[in-house]
Amino acid sequence: MTMDVIVVGAGIGGLCLAQGLRQAGITVDVYEKDPGITARFQGYRIGIDAGGEAALRACLPERWHDLLDGTMGDLSGARSVLDPRLNLIDEWPPAQGSAADRHVLRHLLLAGLGERLHTGKRLTGYRNRPDGTVEALFADGTTATGDLLVGADGINSAVRGLLDPELTPTDTGVRFVIGRTPLSDRFARLVPGFGTQIVDGEVNLALGLMRFRRPETASEAAAHGIALPPIADYVRWVMLLPPDHPGDAAGAQETVLSRIEGWHADVRALIARADKDNTTSLAIRVVHPVRRRPPGPVTLLGDAVHATSPSGGNGANTALRDADLLRRNLTDVVQGRRELRDAIDDYETQMTEYGAAAVRYSVAALEKFLPAGRRGPTRPEAATASISAAAVNNTGNRRPRCDETAT
Ligand SMILES: Cc1cc2nc3c(=O)[nH]c(=O)nc-3n(C[C@H](O)[C@H](O)[C@H](O)COP(=O)(O)OP(=O)(O)OC[C@H]3O[C@@H](n4cnc5c(N)ncnc54)[C@H](O)[C@@H]3O)c2cc1C
């Protein structure tokens, strides 16, 4: 049988799904509200685990696997904890993994979509049609019809708002400043292993490298007609701000500098030389997924349904897992092995379970980064409550507190 799928949101999850569906011969159109893929702050490094990488490879055509490889970086070695003068005070066991730049990865995931990517299309509604199909409505008055609509539209998901208006993000109360600085030998020395944390009482600055395996991948990609943004190595740095800190996107860099007065000159220079376009302050909010029954022609994927705290390093990995699972289930449908409703039901059952676990893990991990006096119980659900400034009612996570977005 044939199938038309509407994907709302051209983030990592939505694009990965689109690639996977194309490979299965399913017609897929991606609708993105931004006027382009470079519209605003996009560029941070994400750690990709083995599961996330496997999902990416399963969804991307094999001929682009080598490009994927070249655009990623290696994370390995011990994780150092330093004092502000850069003396070693602790070391976490060595770890191994891969890193990707979200902006570069998105461009690779756009490869071949061509006119199937529709930018400047903000979804504002949808209608279930009597024949079982669904009609998406966009802010510019246009519509699109498909057999399935997938809301991959991030933590502020409009699709989730229509499908389950009760399910809204919980603000943990914690803010963080994230930025990046072009890599130099001086700054590379700050991150000799998997990552570095510099700690001074309440203040914690985490550093990580984005060193692309093959900088020449951009020209290799161009030969395949794939336009990647400039590939240049950088140090990604993140500072968590305690729940009572106001945060301020405009003065994000200054906020960090004011908290590291007297620190080693290399660390201060790292922050002072940050790329301002990719430095911002964000709220940490999470969405705990809730199982929905019965399944219909509209479903959710990624942060739209299970937004994690960046402290878990698992949001993108979980979105990629969703994309791969949904791809497999929908492939079964077009190949006549199962019904669409059954495929969605199975996807939602599995996704809700591992998505909820991912959110709990990320919230528990957030505690690890908070100063000792501000930590709460280590049980994940309790941890949400202990760090949250949000009013939480008896459904656990129903009241939004903040309009900031994590993307
Ligand atoms: C600083 C930071 C560091 C992180 N580090 C890691 C990490 O190391 N490892 C990891 O696994 N995860 C990490 N994450 C989490 C990860 O980035 C997210 O979980 C992941 O990007 C979610 O992908 P997504 O496709 O679900 O949503 P998004 O990437 O948020 O994409 C949603 C898309 O939908 C579009 N959209 C929104 N509303 C509409 C609408 N109404 N109509 C049309 N389009 C719409 C948006 O413009 C956007 O393009 C990190 C996140 C942050 C902020």
The ligand as an ORCA input file, in Angstrom:
! r2SCAN-3c Opt
* xyz 0 1
  C      22.204     22.810     25.233
  C      21.648     21.479     24.905
  C      22.489     20.360     24.907
  C      21.989     19.109     24.601
  N      22.824     18.039     24.589
  C      22.347     16.818     24.263
  C      23.218     15.677     24.203
  O      24.407     15.774     24.461
  N      22.678     14.479     23.827
  C      21.364     14.350     23.546
  O      20.925     13.237     23.227
  N      20.516     15.410     23.596
  C      20.976     16.639     23.938
  N      20.132     17.705     23.975
  C      18.705     17.532     23.674
  C      18.442     17.544     22.182
  O      19.020     18.652     21.572
  C      16.936     17.517     21.932
  O      16.354     16.509     22.695
  C      16.648     17.240     20.465
  O      17.226     18.230     19.654
  C      15.145     17.172     20.232
  O      14.903     17.008     18.868
  P      13.433     17.162     18.289
  O      13.571     16.881     16.836
  O      12.480     16.382     19.089
  O      13.027     18.676     18.544
  P      13.700     20.034     18.104
  O      15.133     19.860     17.792
  O      13.321     21.021     19.146
  O      12.971     20.407     16.738
  C      11.653     20.854     16.696
  C      11.440     21.604     15.400
  O      10.050     21.897     15.261
  C       9.879     23.224     14.805
  N       8.545     23.683     15.222
  C       8.152     24.043     16.466
  N       6.843     24.380     16.463
  C       6.392     24.214     15.184
  C       5.125     24.402     14.561
  N       4.030     24.813     15.236
  N       5.018     24.155     13.221
  C       6.107     23.742     12.514
  N       7.336     23.559     13.063
  C       7.481     23.772     14.396
  C      11.030     23.972     15.488
  O      11.320     25.211     14.858
  C      12.167     22.952     15.367
  O      12.870     23.087     14.156
  C      20.613     18.965     24.298
  C      19.777     20.084     24.298
  C      20.285     21.331     24.615
  C      19.370     22.524     24.597
*
